[in-house]
Amino acid sequence: MSSGADPFDLASIITAHDDGNFADAVVPPIFQTSLFTFSDYDEMITVYRGEKVRPTYTRGLNPTVRAFEEMLAKLEGAEDALGFASGMAAISSSVLSFVEPGDRIVAVKHVYPDAFRLFGTILKRMKIEVTYVDGRDEEAVASALPGAKLLYLESPTSWVMEAHDVGALAALAKRHGVVSMIDNSWASPFFQRPLTLGVDLVIHSASKYLGGHSDVVAGIVAGSKDMIARIKAEAYPYLGGKLSPFDAWLLIRGLRTLPLRMRAHEASALEIARRLQKLDVVETVCHPGLANRLPAGLNGTSGLFSFIFREGVDIRAFADHLKLFKLGVSWGGHESLIVPGEVVLQQKAQPNSAHAFGIHARSVRLHVGLEGTEALWRDIEEALAAASQS
């Protein structure tokens, strides 16, 4: 379903920081330091007055982290970006910078589970109301927006993979003077650039496709200079979710192969989704690429989707007989992963989006990694054969 046209070319990523600032190093160095000293009193007071910007303390500014932020801003078409120690640190800091007690947020259903928990715990205690709407129903979104402070989007949505017309929803938010924010982790900036569609702020769990190797936990938000400055001034320094220099360095490495990885994830996952559709034991496959066309602005699909088994399939046996697909949360790395819906539904201690919006107990979420389509399909076939014999 990919349009075939890259939203940016690989050369622009590889050469993003070949500007001589790091002694012509092919890879930016890791500034693994907690602080930076000053040459003299005058320089120190100039920085503290705000007359000069330079690193003083890594929680505020670090050259390696800044290199990653600038790369991601370029890829998203943003004026600026700000890195965090996790995707949830990025979400929490961004949301809290634009709402106050008594405000209301409009959010699409099936948002990332921990974002749903944030809304149902901390924000609830702050008397911030959250109205959930079906992002496919633009009239419902428009009806909910008057008086709201923030529109929180995710497209495609978690687990059920509902794809929305992001540009249309962003236009509705602007019409009502509402700040719009989207979690773009599923598509990555390679397949979707929400800022070009009118969204105000774009958030990523950088642990997913931006990193791509399952060895870093991080987050980032991108947008206009003014909005990023607001987050940096209000929530960022006090919540303390600072991205470390080493993690930023790993993310820079990941960004340099992002287009190659995303094409491979897309091709393999779409082929497996099509084959699953043809199986008698499968009731439904939830993959945006199986639709007749993708929403405007979504130029391809990633490796994450779900499907629903028909009654009678032993899902426990299926999961336990998989070899290449591992039982594990998260996604976006080189490895293939599986999460059964009936396991997710067991989690009841905190607000749970699976219960609130409903996911099917016979559903299974797959992340299709880079092991190769045929090897992964054999793994599925063999696990299905074993499950039918159990």
C-alpha positions, 0 to 999 in steps of 0.5 A: 500500500506504500505510495512509493514516494519517500517523504524524505530521502535516505541521504538527508538522514545519513548526512544530517550532521555532516556539518563539521561540528564534531571534527568531521566524525561520521557518527556524532560522539557521545557527550557522556557528561552530567555538566559543562564548566565555564571559561570564566565568570563573565561567560557564566553570567551571560548564560544565566542571563539568557544572553547565550545558549550553551550546555551547562547541565545535561538535564537541560542541554546535551550536544548528543541529545540535541543532535538527535532532536534536530534530526527528528525535527528535520524528518517530521518537518518541525521547527524544533523537537525535544527528547525524553527518557520514555514515550510516556515522559514525552506524552505526560510533559506535552499534555500537562504543558497545555492543560490546567485543572478544570480543562477538557481533553478530547481523545480518540478511542483505543489510545495507547494504554498508558496514555489512557491510564495517565488520563484516568489517574493523574489527570482525573485527580487534577479535575481534567476531563477526557471525552473519548470519541471515535476518530473515524466519526468526524461529526462526533469529533466536531461535536466534542471539541467546543470548549476543549483545550486539547485534541489527542490523536493516535492513527492508526490506533492501538490494537484495533488499528483504526486509521483516521483522516488526520488532516480533517481532524486537525482542521476541526481542532484549528477551527475550534481553537484547540491544540492538536497532538498525535502519537505517531509511533506506529507510522513513524515519520517515514510513512506519516508526517502529521505536522504537514497535515495541520497537527500542532505537536507530534509525539513518538515512543522512540523506543519503537521504530525510531530506535528500531533495535529494542535496546533503548527506551525514549520519547520525543515531541516535535512541533513549532518553536513556541510550543516546544519552548512552552513544554521545555519551560513548564513540564520538561525541567520539573518532571525530569524525564531527560533523555540520556546522551547514550540513548540519544546516540543509539537513536541517531544510529536507528534513524539512519536505517529507518527507511530501509527498516520501515519498507521491510516491516511493511512488505513482510507484515502486509503479506502475512496479513493477506495470508492470514485473511485466507485462513479458515481459522481467522475471523478478521484481520485488522491491518490498515493496508488491507483497506481499499485505500489509506487515509490522506497523509498515511503513505504506507504501513508498518509491521504492527497489526492484529487479527481475531481467531474464530472460536475453537482455536487453542490460542495458548497452544498457538502462542506456546508453539511459536518459535520466531514470534516471541511472547513480549510487549512493545514492538518496533524492533528487529524481532517479531512479537505476539501478544494475545488479547486474552492476556491483556484483558487479565490486567484489571488493577488500573484503568484499562483501555482494552476494557474501556473500548473493548478488544476481542478475547480471541484477538492476537497482536503481531509485530512482524520483525525482520526475520523474513516473510517466509520464515515467519509464515512457516512459524505461524503455520507450524504453530497453527498445526500444533494448536489444532492437534492439542 
